[in-house]
Amino acid sequence: MLFDMDGTLVDSEKVWEVGLNELSAHYDRTLSARARRAMVGTNMSDSMRILHDDLGLPATRAAMDESVVWLEERVKELLREGVPWRPGAKELLAALRAEGVPLALVTATHRHLVDVALLTIGAANFDAVVAGDEVDETKPHPMPYLTAARLLGADATRCVAVEDSPNGIRSARAAGCAVLAVPCEVELDPEGVTLIGSLLDVDVDYLRKLVG
């Protein structure tokens, strides 16, 4: 089993939204709703490109790097305060662990922030973690999910990936995973995935059936 983090296991997209809005205010500007939606599930480089374009800021590497440092420090402060679980996520992880199912966390978030989030999620819940700055290509490229499957000693085509974003779904599908899509901040296309309303609606047997 391969799990995305932000918006899938924990409701941290709202934490990122606070950070992004505060960063925009730091520049005396307001981030548009359109730009915020476009950032969901993207890597940090793409998110900063979207933000700088939306706010009319210089898109130089130095300028965007400055924004990344500001944003990540603020988000880290917020994550340390704890982040709420998405409905059913904590219980599903516990059930999978009880059944001995290998689990990996696959996220576009950088490792130093993932480590803080894991104080809530529990590092012991995962046999492998693939963070956004630990692979050469990030979502929507298949590399994060292929890497996670390899670390678990599994074939990606025999893994279920749980995602809440279009980029994450594209990444998991490109890797050959069966995809369970659980919307959080944005609507999801049901094509090629199993779309559900909440992780409360699934159990271990349900997940096993997704890979035959």
Backbone as JSON, one array per atom type, in Angstrom:
{
  "sequence": "MLFDMDGTLVDSEKVWEVGLNELSAHYDRTLSARARRAMVGTNMSDSMRILHDDLGLPATRAAMDESVVWLEERVKELLREGVPWRPGAKELLAALRAEGVPLALVTATHRHLVDVALLTIGAANFDAVVAGDEVDETKPHPMPYLTAARLLGADATRCVAVEDSPNGIRSARAAGCAVLAVPCEVELDPEGVTLIGSLLDVDVDYLRKLVG",
  "N": [[0.84, -1.19, 0.0], [0.51, 2.18, -0.86], [0.69, 5.43, 0.21], [-0.25, 8.76, -0.33], [0.43, 11.9, 1.37], [-0.31, 14.76, 2.2], [-3.52, 15.97, 2.44], [-4.53, 13.47, 1.97], [-3.87, 11.48, 3.99], [-3.64, 13.21, 6.15], [-5.09, 16.41, 7.03], [-3.51, 18.46, 5.87], [-3.35, 20.16, 3.71], [-4.74, 22.45, 4.28], [-3.07, 23.61, 6.12], [-0.91, 24.24, 4.47], [-2.24, 26.1, 2.9], [-2.68, 28.21, 4.7], [-0.01, 28.95, 5.12], [0.74, 29.71, 2.49], [-1.0, 31.85, 2.0], [-0.15, 33.61, 3.97], [2.46, 34.01, 3.12], [1.97, 35.33, 0.7], [0.79, 37.65, 1.71], [3.01, 38.64, 3.0], [4.37, 39.63, 0.86], [2.74, 41.7, 0.31], [0.53, 41.09, -1.27], [-2.24, 39.21, -2.73], [-3.07, 35.86, -2.98], [-4.61, 34.17, -5.66], [-7.65, 32.21, -5.86], [-7.71, 30.46, -7.99], [-4.98, 30.03, -8.56], [-4.19, 28.83, -6.18], [-5.66, 26.41, -6.24], [-4.4, 25.23, -8.41], [-1.97, 24.56, -7.34], [-2.28, 22.36, -5.7], [-1.08, 19.23, -4.9], [1.24, 19.58, -6.37], [4.83, 19.81, -6.92], [7.32, 21.61, -4.97], [8.83, 23.42, -6.54], [7.22, 23.86, -8.82], [4.96, 24.89, -7.53], [5.93, 27.31, -6.48], [6.54, 28.62, -8.82], [3.99, 28.96, -9.89], [2.88, 30.56, -7.86], [4.54, 32.9, -7.89], [4.06, 33.81, -10.47], [1.31, 34.31, -10.31], [1.22, 36.33, -8.39], [2.67, 38.29, -9.56], [5.42, 38.46, -9.14], [9.06, 38.46, -9.35], [10.39, 35.77, -11.27], [12.81, 34.57, -10.85], [15.4, 32.21, -9.99], [16.65, 32.79, -7.53], [14.78, 34.48, -6.3], [12.54, 32.8, -6.06], [13.61, 30.77, -4.49], [13.96, 32.14, -2.11], [11.31, 32.52, -1.38], [10.55, 29.86, -0.96], [12.09, 29.15, 1.31], [10.97, 30.88, 3.24], [8.28, 30.04, 3.24], [8.45, 27.27, 3.91], [9.57, 27.33, 6.47], [7.51, 28.58, 7.88], [5.38, 26.76, 7.5], [6.45, 24.55, 8.77], [6.4, 25.4, 11.43], [3.63, 25.46, 11.82], [2.95, 22.76, 11.39], [4.17, 21.57, 13.57], [2.41, 22.12, 15.54], [0.57, 20.19, 15.29], [-1.57, 18.24, 13.17], [-4.76, 17.63, 11.76], [-6.18, 14.34, 11.25], [-7.35, 12.92, 8.17], [-10.71, 11.8, 7.59], [-11.13, 8.5, 8.67], [-8.53, 7.72, 8.04], [-6.51, 7.24, 10.01], [-7.52, 4.97, 11.28], [-7.6, 3.15, 9.16], [-4.88, 2.86, 8.51], [-4.02, 1.62, 10.88], [-5.44, -0.8, 10.74], [-4.34, -1.95, 8.45], [-1.68, -2.23, 9.26], [-2.03, -4.07, 11.3], [-2.68, -6.29, 9.82], [-0.31, -6.82, 8.64], [0.41, -5.62, 6.24], [2.66, -4.25, 3.94], [3.64, -0.84, 4.03], [4.0, 2.34, 2.47], [4.91, 5.78, 2.47], [4.31, 8.35, 0.23], [5.2, 11.3, -0.98], [5.14, 14.71, -2.2], [6.16, 16.6, -0.61], [8.93, 18.12, 1.08], [11.6, 16.41, 2.82], [12.36, 17.34, 5.43], [10.09, 18.58, 6.33], [8.25, 16.52, 6.18], [9.19, 14.86, 8.19], [8.41, 16.29, 10.44], [5.62, 16.25, 10.17], [5.27, 13.53, 10.5], [5.37, 13.22, 13.2], [2.79, 13.45, 13.98], [1.51, 11.58, 12.26], [2.94, 9.23, 12.59], [5.87, 7.68, 12.35], [6.45, 5.01, 12.6], [4.42, 3.72, 11.34], [5.09, 3.24, 8.73], [6.91, 1.41, 6.31], [8.57, 2.44, 4.46], [9.56, 5.65, 3.25], [9.09, 8.11, 0.85], [10.12, 11.14, 0.0], [9.62, 14.43, -1.49], [12.06, 15.66, -2.13], [13.8, 13.6, -2.36], [13.92, 12.15, -4.63], [14.73, 12.12, -8.14], [12.81, 12.94, -9.92], [9.56, 14.28, -9.48], [6.05, 13.92, -8.54], [3.94, 14.78, -11.27], [5.41, 12.64, -12.36], [6.21, 9.14, -12.68], [8.24, 8.22, -11.0], [8.32, 8.63, -8.06], [6.39, 6.76, -7.05], [7.24, 4.37, -8.21], [9.71, 4.16, -6.96], [8.93, 3.9, -4.27], [7.56, 1.43, -4.34], [9.67, -0.24, -5.04], [11.3, 0.04, -2.75], [9.73, -1.29, -0.94], [9.98, -3.78, -1.88], [8.21, -4.65, -3.76], [6.1, -5.2, -6.65], [5.04, -2.54, -8.58], [2.66, -2.72, -9.97], [1.16, -4.36, -8.42], [0.43, -2.92, -6.31], [-1.61, -0.72, -4.34], [-2.29, 2.65, -4.66], [-3.04, 5.5, -2.79], [-4.59, 8.51, -3.26], [-5.14, 12.12, -3.46], [-5.0, 14.12, -5.33], [-4.86, 15.45, -8.72], [-2.24, 15.41, -9.92], [-0.92, 13.56, -8.29], [-2.44, 11.27, -8.81], [-1.9, 10.92, -11.55], [0.82, 10.31, -11.38], [0.83, 7.89, -9.89], [-0.73, 6.22, -11.55], [0.85, 6.19, -13.85], [2.96, 4.75, -12.9], [1.86, 2.29, -12.79], [0.24, 1.5, -10.74], [-2.74, 0.41, -8.98], [-5.27, 2.73, -8.37], [-6.68, 4.43, -5.68], [-8.81, 6.99, -5.31], [-9.36, 9.81, -3.35], [-11.09, 12.54, -2.89], [-10.15, 15.81, -1.71], [-9.32, 18.73, -1.56], [-9.73, 19.42, -4.22], [-11.74, 18.59, -7.12], [-11.85, 15.32, -8.6], [-11.02, 13.43, -11.5], [-12.8, 10.59, -12.41], [-11.9, 8.69, -14.19], [-10.13, 5.75, -14.82], [-9.53, 5.27, -12.16], [-10.42, 4.23, -8.8], [-12.91, 5.85, -7.35], [-13.75, 7.31, -4.3], [-15.68, 8.61, -1.52], [-14.62, 8.88, 1.03], [-12.11, 7.64, 3.28], [-13.3, 6.23, 5.22], [-14.99, 4.58, 3.97], [-13.74, 2.26, 3.17], [-12.02, -0.9, 3.68], [-9.53, -3.36, 4.69], [-9.98, -5.71, 3.14], [-11.42, -4.64, 1.0], [-9.44, -3.08, -0.24], [-7.61, -5.04, -1.01], [-9.02, -6.29, -3.06], [-8.8, -4.48, -5.1], [-6.47, -4.98, -6.46], [-6.89, -7.42, -7.44]],
  "CA": [[0.0, 0.0, 0.0], [1.29, 3.41, -1.01], [-0.17, 6.53, 0.6], [0.1, 10.17, -0.33], [0.3, 12.44, 2.71], [-1.11, 15.98, 2.32], [-4.87, 15.88, 1.91], [-4.95, 12.07, 1.9], [-3.84, 10.95, 5.36], [-3.88, 14.33, 7.09], [-5.7, 17.58, 6.4], [-2.44, 19.45, 5.88], [-3.49, 21.14, 2.65], [-5.18, 23.69, 4.91], [-1.86, 24.2, 6.7], [-0.2, 24.87, 3.35], [-3.0, 27.28, 2.48], [-2.35, 29.28, 5.65], [1.35, 29.39, 4.81], [0.77, 30.39, 1.2], [-1.67, 33.14, 2.14], [0.72, 34.48, 4.76], [3.57, 34.37, 2.24], [1.45, 36.34, -0.22], [0.65, 38.89, 2.49], [4.38, 39.1, 3.23], [4.72, 40.4, -0.34], [1.66, 42.69, 0.14], [-0.3, 40.64, -2.37], [-3.24, 38.21, -2.39], [-3.05, 34.71, -3.87], [-5.93, 33.88, -6.21], [-8.17, 30.86, -5.64], [-7.3, 29.66, -9.15], [-3.58, 29.63, -8.38], [-4.12, 27.88, -5.05], [-6.12, 25.1, -6.72], [-3.39, 24.68, -9.32], [-0.81, 24.11, -6.56], [-2.57, 21.14, -4.94], [-0.43, 18.04, -5.42], [2.43, 19.88, -7.16], [6.08, 19.91, -6.16], [7.59, 22.96, -4.49], [9.29, 24.28, -7.64], [6.05, 24.25, -9.62], [4.1, 25.74, -6.7], [6.51, 28.65, -6.4], [6.38, 29.23, -10.15], [2.59, 29.38, -9.97], [2.67, 31.67, -6.94], [5.21, 34.11, -8.37], [3.33, 34.28, -11.65], [0.02, 34.84, -9.88], [1.42, 37.55, -7.6], [3.45, 39.25, -10.32], [6.75, 38.56, -8.55], [10.13, 37.93, -10.2], [10.43, 34.3, -11.3], [14.2, 34.11, -10.84], [15.67, 31.14, -9.04], [16.95, 33.36, -6.23], [13.54, 34.99, -5.72], [11.69, 31.67, -5.69], [14.25, 30.09, -3.37], [13.66, 32.95, -0.91], [9.93, 32.21, -1.02], [10.52, 28.49, -0.44], [12.61, 29.17, 2.68], [9.97, 31.55, 4.09], [7.09, 29.19, 3.33], [8.71, 26.01, 4.61], [9.75, 27.61, 7.89], [6.19, 28.84, 8.46], [4.62, 25.51, 7.51], [7.03, 23.69, 9.81], [5.84, 25.88, 12.7], [2.23, 25.04, 11.88], [2.9, 21.3, 11.51], [4.56, 21.21, 14.93], [1.22, 22.26, 16.39], [-0.26, 19.03, 15.01], [-2.43, 18.37, 12.0], [-5.84, 16.64, 11.9], [-6.28, 13.22, 10.33], [-8.5, 12.83, 7.28], [-11.64, 10.79, 8.11], [-10.86, 7.09, 8.42], [-7.14, 7.44, 7.69], [-5.78, 6.65, 11.14], [-8.06, 3.64, 11.5], [-7.2, 2.29, 8.04], [-3.46, 2.53, 8.7], [-3.92, 0.65, 11.98], [-5.94, -2.08, 10.26], [-3.35, -2.48, 7.51], [-0.51, -2.66, 10.04], [-2.42, -5.28, 12.02], [-2.68, -7.37, 8.84], [1.05, -7.0, 8.15], [0.54, -5.12, 4.87], [3.75, -3.26, 3.83], [3.12, 0.5, 3.75], [4.95, 3.41, 2.15], [4.41, 7.15, 2.34], [4.85, 8.9, -1.02], [4.76, 12.69, -0.93], [5.95, 15.73, -2.87], [6.68, 17.47, 0.44], [10.34, 17.88, 1.39], [11.78, 15.48, 3.94], [12.43, 17.95, 6.76], [8.72, 18.85, 6.73], [7.63, 15.21, 6.37], [9.59, 14.37, 9.51], [7.58, 16.97, 11.44], [4.27, 15.69, 10.02], [5.27, 12.16, 11.01], [5.13, 13.25, 14.64], [1.36, 13.19, 14.08], [1.1, 10.38, 11.52], [3.63, 8.07, 13.16], [6.87, 7.11, 11.45], [6.42, 3.55, 12.72], [3.36, 3.17, 10.47], [5.56, 3.07, 7.36], [8.13, 0.65, 6.06], [9.4, 3.27, 3.59], [9.07, 7.0, 3.01], [9.69, 8.77, -0.31], [9.81, 12.57, 0.05], [9.78, 15.1, -2.77], [13.45, 16.02, -2.42], [14.62, 12.39, -2.32], [13.87, 11.52, -5.96], [15.12, 13.05, -9.21], [11.57, 13.43, -10.54], [8.44, 14.23, -8.54], [4.72, 13.8, -9.15], [3.22, 13.61, -11.78], [6.29, 11.59, -12.89], [6.0, 7.88, -11.94], [9.38, 7.83, -10.17], [8.07, 8.47, -6.62], [5.68, 5.52, -6.76], [8.12, 3.25, -8.57], [10.72, 4.1, -5.91], [8.3, 3.37, -3.06], [7.31, 0.0, -4.54], [10.98, -0.92, -4.98], [11.74, 0.0, -1.36], [8.92, -2.31, -0.25], [10.23, -5.07, -2.51], [6.96, -5.01, -4.42], [5.82, -4.77, -8.02], [4.1, -1.41, -8.52], [1.36, -3.11, -10.51], [0.45, -5.1, -7.38], [0.25, -1.98, -5.21], [-2.68, 0.27, -4.36], [-1.87, 3.99, -4.26], [-4.17, 6.32, -2.33], [-4.25, 9.88, -3.64], [-6.22, 13.12, -3.43], [-4.74, 15.19, -6.29], [-4.65, 15.0, -10.1], [-0.84, 15.09, -10.16], [-0.62, 12.31, -7.61], [-3.09, 10.19, -9.57], [-1.13, 10.69, -12.78], [2.07, 9.66, -10.99], [0.56, 6.51, -9.5], [-1.19, 5.47, -12.72], [1.99, 6.01, -14.74], [3.8, 3.7, -12.3], [1.16, 1.03, -12.95], [-0.5, 1.16, -9.52], [-4.19, 0.61, -8.86], [-5.38, 4.01, -7.66], [-7.87, 4.77, -4.91], [-8.84, 8.44, -5.28], [-10.2, 10.34, -2.27], [-11.0, 14.0, -3.04], [-10.04, 16.65, -0.52], [-9.44, 20.15, -1.9], [-10.12, 19.6, -5.62], [-12.47, 17.49, -7.72], [-10.99, 14.37, -9.29], [-11.58, 12.71, -12.64], [-12.93, 9.19, -12.02], [-11.4, 7.77, -15.22], [-8.95, 4.95, -14.52], [-9.3, 5.15, -10.73], [-11.58, 3.93, -7.96], [-13.2, 7.11, -6.66], [-14.6, 7.16, -3.12], [-15.87, 9.86, -0.8], [-13.88, 8.93, 2.28], [-11.44, 6.39, 3.68], [-14.24, 5.51, 6.09], [-15.77, 3.67, 3.13], [-12.95, 1.11, 2.73], [-11.31, -1.7, 4.67], [-8.41, -4.1, 4.12], [-10.48, -6.59, 2.09], [-11.77, -3.79, -0.15], [-8.19, -2.69, -0.9], [-7.04, -6.22, -1.66], [-9.76, -6.56, -4.28], [-8.41, -3.53, -6.15], [-5.37, -5.57, -7.22], [-7.28, -8.78, -7.83]],
  "C": [[0.88, 1.24, 0.0], [0.37, 4.6, -0.77], [0.48, 7.88, 0.33], [-0.12, 10.71, 1.09], [-0.69, 13.62, 2.78], [-2.47, 15.82, 1.65], [-5.41, 14.47, 1.81], [-5.0, 11.45, 3.29], [-4.16, 12.03, 6.39], [-4.37, 15.55, 6.33], [-4.71, 18.74, 6.37], [-2.5, 20.42, 4.72], [-3.95, 22.48, 3.22], [-4.02, 24.39, 5.61], [-1.06, 24.91, 5.62], [-0.92, 26.13, 2.89], [-2.75, 28.47, 3.4], [-0.97, 29.85, 5.32], [1.43, 30.19, 3.52], [0.11, 31.76, 1.27], [-0.82, 34.12, 2.94], [1.94, 34.91, 3.95], [3.15, 35.47, 1.26], [1.3, 37.68, 0.49], [2.01, 39.49, 2.81], [4.86, 39.95, 2.06], [3.67, 41.48, -0.64], [0.8, 42.37, -1.08], [-1.28, 39.58, -1.88], [-3.22, 37.09, -3.43], [-4.46, 34.41, -4.36], [-6.35, 32.45, -5.91], [-7.76, 29.94, -6.78], [-5.88, 29.15, -8.98], [-3.45, 28.62, -7.25], [-4.56, 26.49, -5.48], [-5.07, 24.44, -7.6], [-2.19, 24.12, -8.57], [-1.04, 22.76, -5.88], [-1.93, 19.93, -5.63], [0.8, 18.3, -6.25], [3.67, 19.87, -6.28], [6.36, 21.38, -5.83], [8.02, 23.91, -5.61], [8.11, 24.78, -8.48], [5.13, 25.18, -8.82], [4.63, 27.17, -6.64], [6.43, 29.37, -7.74], [4.96, 29.75, -10.32], [2.35, 30.6, -9.09], [3.29, 32.96, -7.45], [4.53, 34.68, -9.61], [2.02, 34.94, -11.24], [0.16, 36.18, -9.16], [2.19, 38.62, -8.36], [4.83, 39.51, -9.74], [7.81, 38.05, -9.52], [10.2, 36.41, -10.12], [11.86, 33.79, -11.4], [14.37, 33.01, -9.81], [15.9, 31.69, -7.64], [15.66, 33.83, -5.54], [12.64, 33.85, -5.25], [12.29, 30.88, -4.53], [13.98, 30.82, -2.06], [12.24, 32.66, -0.43], [9.82, 30.82, -0.41], [10.98, 28.47, 1.02], [11.58, 29.77, 3.63], [8.78, 30.63, 4.33], [7.35, 27.94, 4.16], [8.93, 26.23, 6.1], [8.41, 27.86, 8.57], [5.36, 27.57, 8.55], [5.15, 24.56, 8.58], [6.5, 24.1, 11.18], [4.41, 25.37, 12.88], [2.1, 23.52, 12.07], [3.27, 20.85, 12.92], [3.39, 21.31, 15.9], [0.28, 21.07, 16.24], [-1.18, 19.3, 13.84], [-3.5, 17.29, 12.08], [-5.78, 15.54, 10.85], [-7.45, 13.43, 9.38], [-9.4, 11.71, 7.8], [-11.27, 9.37, 7.69], [-9.41, 6.73, 8.2], [-6.39, 6.73, 8.81], [-6.21, 5.21, 11.36], [-7.63, 2.66, 10.4], [-5.73, 1.9, 8.15], [-3.3, 1.47, 9.78], [-4.37, -0.73, 11.53], [-4.94, -2.74, 9.32], [-2.11, -2.97, 8.25], [-0.83, -3.97, 10.77], [-2.41, -6.5, 11.12], [-1.29, -7.62, 8.25], [1.26, -6.53, 6.73], [1.68, -4.09, 4.83], [3.19, -1.91, 3.38], [4.26, 1.47, 3.44], [4.22, 4.73, 2.07], [5.1, 7.77, 1.13], [4.34, 10.32, -1.17], [5.7, 13.61, -1.69], [6.56, 16.7, -1.86], [8.12, 17.11, 0.77], [10.5, 17.15, 2.72], [11.77, 16.17, 5.3], [11.03, 18.34, 7.26], [7.96, 17.54, 6.97], [7.95, 14.68, 7.76], [8.77, 15.03, 10.63], [6.15, 16.42, 11.38], [4.19, 14.29, 10.6], [5.16, 12.1, 12.52], [3.65, 13.03, 14.92], [1.0, 11.84, 13.47], [1.71, 9.11, 12.1], [4.59, 7.44, 12.17], [6.83, 5.59, 11.45], [5.33, 2.91, 11.86], [3.87, 2.8, 9.09], [6.87, 2.3, 7.29], [9.08, 1.42, 5.15], [8.74, 4.63, 3.45], [9.83, 7.57, 1.81], [9.22, 10.22, -0.3], [10.16, 13.23, -1.28], [11.2, 15.46, -3.13], [14.38, 14.81, -2.36], [14.59, 11.61, -3.63], [14.2, 12.57, -7.0], [13.92, 13.66, -9.92], [10.44, 13.3, -9.53], [7.12, 14.11, -9.29], [4.47, 15.0, -10.06], [4.09, 12.53, -12.44], [6.08, 10.31, -12.07], [7.09, 7.53, -10.95], [9.06, 7.71, -8.68], [7.39, 7.15, -6.27], [6.5, 4.29, -7.14], [9.19, 3.06, -7.49], [10.14, 3.48, -4.64], [8.06, 1.87, -3.19], [8.62, -0.79, -4.44], [11.46, -1.04, -3.54], [10.96, -1.02, -0.53], [9.19, -3.7, -0.79], [9.02, -5.58, -3.25], [6.94, -4.57, -5.87], [4.77, -3.67, -7.95], [2.72, -1.79, -9.02], [0.53, -3.93, -9.52], [0.23, -4.22, -6.15], [-0.97, -1.1, -5.43], [-2.09, 1.59, -3.88], [-3.11, 4.79, -3.89], [-3.79, 7.78, -2.49], [-5.45, 10.82, -3.57], [-6.04, 14.21, -4.47], [-4.56, 14.64, -7.7], [-3.21, 14.63, -10.4], [-0.44, 13.78, -9.5], [-1.22, 11.12, -8.32], [-2.32, 9.89, -10.84], [0.17, 9.95, -12.48], [1.85, 8.18, -10.7], [0.11, 5.67, -10.69], [-0.04, 5.2, -13.67], [2.93, 4.93, -14.22], [3.14, 2.33, -12.41], [0.36, 0.61, -11.74], [-2.01, 1.19, -9.76], [-4.37, 1.84, -7.98], [-6.74, 4.14, -6.97], [-7.84, 6.28, -4.73], [-9.84, 8.93, -4.25], [-10.11, 11.86, -2.31], [-10.9, 14.71, -1.69], [-10.3, 18.11, -0.9], [-9.93, 20.38, -3.33], [-10.91, 18.39, -6.1], [-11.52, 16.61, -8.52], [-11.74, 13.69, -10.42], [-11.64, 11.23, -12.27], [-12.32, 8.21, -13.01], [-10.12, 7.06, -14.76], [-8.64, 4.79, -13.05], [-10.56, 4.63, -10.05], [-11.82, 5.15, -7.1], [-14.16, 6.87, -5.5], [-14.71, 8.51, -2.41], [-15.01, 10.0, 0.43], [-13.21, 7.6, 2.54], [-12.27, 5.62, 4.7], [-14.98, 4.44, 5.3], [-15.0, 2.41, 2.72], [-12.36, 0.37, 3.93], [-10.23, -2.5, 3.96], [-8.88, -5.01, 2.98], [-10.83, -5.81, 0.83], [-10.51, -3.43, -0.94], [-7.56, -3.87, -1.62], [-7.73, -6.52, -2.97], [-9.38, -5.64, -5.43], [-7.24, -4.04, -6.99], [-5.64, -7.05, -7.52], [-6.85, -9.83, -6.87]]
}
